[in-house]
Amino acid sequence: MEIKVSPIAQEKRKAKPTDESQLGFGKIFTDHLFTMKYHDTRGWYDPHIESYHPFSLDPTAMCFHYGQEIFEGLKAYRGKNGEIYLFRPEENIKRMNASAERLCMPALDIELVLEAIKKLALLEKDWIPHGKGTSLYIRPTMIATEPALGVRPSNEYLFFIVLSPVGAYYPEGFNPTKIFVSQDHVRSVRGGTGACKAGGNYAASLYAGQIAKNMGYTQVLWLDAIERRYIEEVGTSNVFFVIGDELITPPLSGSILPGITRDTVIKIAKRWGINFSERPLSMDEFIGTLGEGKLKEAFASGTAAIISPIGTIYYQKKEYLINNGAPGALSKKLFDEILQIQYGYKDDPFGWRMQIS
């Protein structure tokens, strides 16, 4: 399929942000978006880059009633000489297809979606910020649009991509975050949709997240849904711990999102010769190794913040301070390494960086 491009006139385009320090995250959107429709009798059709606009959906569109909604998040980066880069975009599309399969939604053509991302990002390249740590966030989304009531997969879908110039995800920047461990609520259970990037997973996390925020914490540390003992994720990110000379992250057991930044961290750590383990880690072990002085640092990984050091964990009415509340050496090293690869400041031995301009 050929992607139709209908750029709007220059005089009708929005003013670009002048103060990049005030970008925040996900508050500003560019002039254009990409849309593509699906019907089970004809497959995907009508791929179109057009002006950013509201959608009109029937009140019985099945996304509203039965939760068939998935999305992804990736970024475009401006290099030191004005080059435009993407970072592992094919992995995002592959993961979206895995989410689609689990929610009985149609698969996307990887090459077509990648072409749409490139064309849209290049059309909106003037929106890509210049400052360190800033980028253009790319949000592909798929929703069920068939107007029908009845619990079954939809026969119609809308796929779309919107763009947003962003700064740091956390207002505190690279400073360590404070994390609340929820024992009363869970994000996902094995056999559920925890490995999918589906809207319902995030809706399920909001209540505990609000409790954490009201208590002065940045995010929730999720425990397993059965025993409420084993660490799984932190907020919307994967989590890592450095215990002794070992870097540890929970295994992908079906209730944890297979993060692309998580995989990036693992591959870099292995290349550096770091002793790495993908294994269960209980709160009892966390507390024990912290008390013994073996737990050196902890951090979250994700597209939005890349690496976010964890300084404090609240568990069972007690706060536990990690690395005296300061960022760890490995957290900082990984953050700098990934950032420099993404922006083209150093060699990319993995072939992750994709230059599109």
HUMOMO-V170529 format. One record per residue. N is the residue number from 0. RES is the residue in one small letter. PSI is psi in radians with two decimals (none if undefined). Layout:
BEGIN
N	RES	PSI
N	RES	PSI
END
This chain:
BEGIN
0	m	2.50
1	e	2.35
2	i	2.10
3	k	2.33
4	v	2.13
5	s	1.39
6	p	2.51
7	i	2.75
8	a	2.55
9	q	-0.69
10	e	-0.24
11	k	-0.01
12	r	2.69
13	k	2.73
14	a	2.41
15	k	2.64
16	p	2.41
17	t	-0.39
18	d	1.71
19	e	-0.32
20	s	-0.24
21	q	0.25
22	l	-0.71
23	g	-2.67
24	f	2.13
25	g	0.52
26	k	-0.36
27	i	2.46
28	f	2.61
29	t	-3.05
30	d	-0.41
31	h	2.80
32	l	2.94
33	f	2.39
34	t	2.66
35	m	2.42
36	k	2.77
37	y	2.43
38	h	2.45
39	d	-0.25
40	t	-0.24
41	r	-0.08
42	g	-2.74
43	w	2.50
44	y	2.88
45	d	0.96
46	p	2.24
47	h	2.22
48	i	2.14
49	e	-3.08
50	s	2.53
51	y	2.27
52	h	2.79
53	p	2.71
54	f	2.64
55	s	2.02
56	l	2.54
57	d	2.51
58	p	-0.39
59	t	0.23
60	a	2.29
61	m	-0.34
62	c	-0.53
63	f	-0.46
64	h	-0.52
65	y	0.14
66	g	0.32
67	q	1.60
68	e	2.21
69	i	2.80
70	f	3.01
71	e	2.98
72	g	2.16
73	l	-3.13
74	k	2.70
75	a	2.42
76	y	2.52
77	r	2.09
78	g	3.10
79	k	-0.47
80	n	0.36
81	g	0.04
82	e	2.66
83	i	2.22
84	y	2.60
85	l	2.80
86	f	1.89
87	r	0.77
88	p	-0.56
89	e	-0.58
90	e	-0.62
91	n	-0.72
92	i	-0.69
93	k	-0.74
94	r	-0.62
95	m	-0.67
96	n	-0.62
97	a	-0.72
98	s	-0.73
99	a	-0.74
100	e	-0.75
101	r	-0.56
102	l	0.31
103	c	0.75
104	m	2.77
105	p	2.55
106	a	2.66
107	l	2.59
108	d	2.04
109	i	-0.78
110	e	-0.67
111	l	-0.79
112	v	-0.69
113	l	-0.71
114	e	-0.70
115	a	-0.74
116	i	-0.81
117	k	-0.88
118	k	-0.75
119	l	-0.77
120	a	-0.68
121	l	-0.63
122	l	-0.59
123	e	0.41
124	k	-0.46
125	d	-0.25
126	w	-0.22
127	i	2.09
128	p	2.87
129	h	-0.38
130	g	2.74
131	k	2.27
132	g	-0.08
133	t	2.85
134	s	3.12
135	l	1.93
136	y	2.37
137	i	2.12
138	r	1.63
139	p	2.46
140	t	2.56
141	m	2.33
142	i	2.65
143	a	2.26
144	t	-0.06
145	e	2.30
146	p	1.75
147	a	2.57
148	l	2.26
149	g	2.30
150	v	1.74
151	r	2.89
152	p	2.51
153	s	2.72
154	n	-0.11
155	e	2.52
156	y	2.75
157	l	2.24
158	f	2.34
159	f	2.78
160	i	2.23
161	v	2.77
162	l	2.59
163	s	2.11
164	p	2.29
165	v	2.71
166	g	-2.49
167	a	2.46
168	y	-0.78
169	y	2.32
170	p	-0.50
171	e	-0.03
172	g	-2.38
173	f	0.02
174	n	2.58
175	p	2.47
176	t	2.81
177	k	2.23
178	i	2.38
179	f	2.20
180	v	2.10
181	s	2.17
182	q	-0.29
183	d	-0.33
184	h	2.62
185	v	2.72
186	r	-0.75
187	s	2.84
188	v	2.64
189	r	2.37
190	g	-0.20
191	g	-2.56
192	t	0.36
193	g	-0.48
194	a	-0.02
195	c	2.65
196	k	1.32
197	a	2.51
198	g	-0.62
199	g	-0.57
200	n	-0.67
201	y	-0.63
202	a	-0.69
203	a	-0.35
204	s	-0.21
205	l	-0.67
206	y	-0.88
207	a	-0.60
208	g	-0.63
209	q	-0.66
210	i	-0.81
211	a	-0.80
212	k	-0.74
213	n	-0.41
214	m	0.02
215	g	0.33
216	y	2.67
217	t	-0.74
218	q	3.02
219	v	2.36
220	l	2.04
221	w	2.38
222	l	2.89
223	d	2.64
224	a	-0.29
225	i	-1.03
226	e	-0.27
227	r	0.71
228	r	-0.62
229	y	2.36
230	i	2.37
231	e	-1.16
232	e	2.92
233	v	2.01
234	g	-2.09
235	t	0.41
236	s	2.83
237	n	2.88
238	v	2.53
239	f	2.62
240	f	2.49
241	v	1.93
242	i	2.01
243	g	-2.18
244	d	0.34
245	e	2.28
246	l	2.19
247	i	2.41
248	t	2.56
249	p	2.58
250	p	2.72
251	l	1.74
252	s	0.14
253	g	-0.29
254	s	0.05
255	i	2.38
256	l	2.25
257	p	1.49
258	g	2.45
259	i	-0.64
260	t	-0.62
261	r	-0.85
262	d	-0.64
263	t	-0.81
264	v	-0.82
265	i	-0.80
266	k	-0.70
267	i	-0.78
268	a	-0.74
269	k	-0.69
270	r	-0.60
271	w	-0.09
272	g	0.35
273	i	2.42
274	n	1.92
275	f	2.45
276	s	2.38
277	e	1.70
278	r	2.81
279	p	2.49
280	l	2.03
281	s	2.82
282	m	-0.56
283	d	-0.76
284	e	-0.72
285	f	-0.88
286	i	-0.72
287	g	-0.81
288	t	-0.50
289	l	-0.77
290	g	-0.55
291	e	-0.07
292	g	0.24
293	k	-0.45
294	l	1.93
295	k	-0.73
296	e	2.91
297	a	2.58
298	f	2.74
299	a	2.71
300	s	2.44
301	g	2.87
302	t	-0.74
303	a	-0.89
304	a	-0.15
305	i	-1.42
306	i	2.26
307	s	1.85
308	p	2.55
309	i	2.15
310	g	-0.53
311	t	2.40
312	i	2.21
313	y	2.15
314	y	2.21
315	q	0.90
316	k	0.43
317	k	2.46
318	e	2.40
319	y	2.14
320	l	2.27
321	i	2.21
322	n	0.70
323	n	0.47
324	g	0.22
325	a	2.73
326	p	2.50
327	g	2.81
328	a	-0.72
329	l	-0.69
330	s	-0.86
331	k	-0.74
332	k	-0.76
333	l	-0.75
334	f	-0.85
335	d	-0.73
336	e	-0.88
337	i	-0.75
338	l	-0.77
339	q	-0.59
340	i	-0.78
341	q	-0.66
342	y	0.02
343	g	0.36
344	y	-0.22
345	k	2.95
346	d	2.63
347	d	1.59
348	p	-0.21
349	f	-0.22
350	g	0.54
351	w	-0.57
352	r	2.33
353	m	1.95
354	q	2.24
355	i	-0.10
356	s	none
END
